[in-house]
Amino acid sequence: MLNYEEELRKFTPSLEVEGIEEAVYQEELPEQRQEGRKQAADRKK
């Protein structure tokens, strides 16, 4: 039988998951900046 507590102690996140998190963050940040600049420009009009 599986000892879930032991398995959870041994668990380490996949490097792929960590890499995906970073890639998503890097992609979203420039998009958010661009949207913010667009909104600011629209307010000035």
N, C-alpha and C positions, 0 to 999 in steps of 0.2 A: 504494500500500500504506500501511497504517497504521504510524506510528512510535509504538509503545506507550509508550516512555519519554517522548517529547514529550507525548503525550496525558496521561499520568499527571502530568507537571509542570503542565499547564494545568488539571487537575481541581480543582474546588472543590465541596464538598458542597452539596446543595440546601438552601435556607433552610427548605423544608418539613420535611426530615429533622431539622434542628436544632430546629425548633418542636415536632415530635412528641416528640423526646427530652425536652425540657423539660416538655411536658404530661404525659408518662408519669411522669416523676420526681415532679412536683407531685401527681399523683393517688396514686401508691404511698406516698409518705411519710405522709400522714394515715392511710391504711389501716393501715400498719405501727404507727403510734402507737396507734391504736385497739386493735389486736390486742394490743399490749404492755400496755396498761392493763387489758384484759380478763383477760389471763393473770395480771397482778399481783393483781387483785381476786379471782380464783379461788384464788390461793395463800393469801390472807388468810382465806378461809372455813374 
